[in-house]
Amino acid sequence: MTTPPVSQGNPDCEFPAAPGAFNGNAHTTDQWWPSRYGADDVLGTGNELTSERTLAALRLVNEGRIVELARVLEMGVPTFGESRLFHQVTLAHGSLEQTRWGKDGNRVNWFEEQVTQIYHIGTHLDGFAHVGIDGTHYNGHRYADFYTPTGVTKFGMESVRPWLSRGVFLNIAKVVGVDMLDEGFVITPEHLEAACEAQDVEVRAGDAVLLHTGYGAALWMVDNQKYNANSPGIGWDAAHWLGDRRVSLIGADNWAIEVLPGEQPDAPMVVHQYLLAETGTHLLENVKTEALLDAERSEFLFICTPIKTKGSTGSMVAPLAVF
């Protein structure tokens, strides 16, 4: 399996950045915190999920049609890295004749399951504790100050706001004229703007923006080895285009959202660093975006609620688009 390049500590690897912003190099960057939402903020772009924007998103519903955007999670799904897994065992102790309740009456029996997994698998949400810049996370918090072996004490999923927001679907593969973008294809601001123009839609603050590359539709549970490896995705400039618009969430139909291999050989997952650590923008990976292809709607009510597991760095989710 091909994996993203590993950092070799090249101090010359930098992206264009304004003063006081992260430049993609932990050795030479300016201090990139406090955040634009204040030094004590823990919500990031969750601050953009205002009641006014929720009401506006609810007014987008005029058909009552629901589209499910989550992949089915099962054993054998694509998992990047050897530590990521999903394993389920069905427990039958409640169905054995010897252990049933109500032996002289209703004799109820039941099944349960025991699951071992990582939350960063399948359709899932990334929290701010997931990725940092040289040990520093959102708003300048050092990992040693909030890490414990049983859960982080800051930025856990219990503090993440739910989404009832405007969703925007951008079909980047169609803009390029293909069914599936190639691995390593860099999505630029020009691609985002072209998709907005072609679909007659505008990206606004608070939006949940979902990008279609074709990768998931073609490869999920078909060619997991290719899916797990390098992929198309947003580059440095496109990430800033979205970040400048203060979107609340960015999702895509692949496992990384950002382009792999990265644009700079010594900056793997640098878009994650910019979005999660610097701007506090949540990421939604492995979205079933092909479910939106036939909808012929570029904006909709987006619903996504993280599981409230205290101290978790990510969450399984089953997002919905409602038309």
Buried (B, 14 or more C-beta within 10 A) or exposed (E): EEEBBEBEEEEEBBBEBEEEBBBBBBEEBEEBBBBBBEEEBBBBBBBBBEEEBBEBBEEBEEEEEEBEBBBEBEEEBBBBEEEBEBEEEEEEEEBEEEEBEEEEEEEEBEEEEEEEBBBBBBBBBBBBBBBBBEEBBBBBBEBEEBBEEEBBEBBBBBBBBBBBBBBBBBBBBBBBEBEBBEBBBBBBBEBBBBBBEEBEBEBBBBBBBBBBBBBBBBBBEEEBEBBBBBBBBBBBBBBBBBBEBBBBBBBBBBBBBBBBBBBBBBBBBBBBBBBBBBBBBBBBBBBBBBBBBEBEBBBBBBBBBBBEBEBBBBBBBBBBBBB
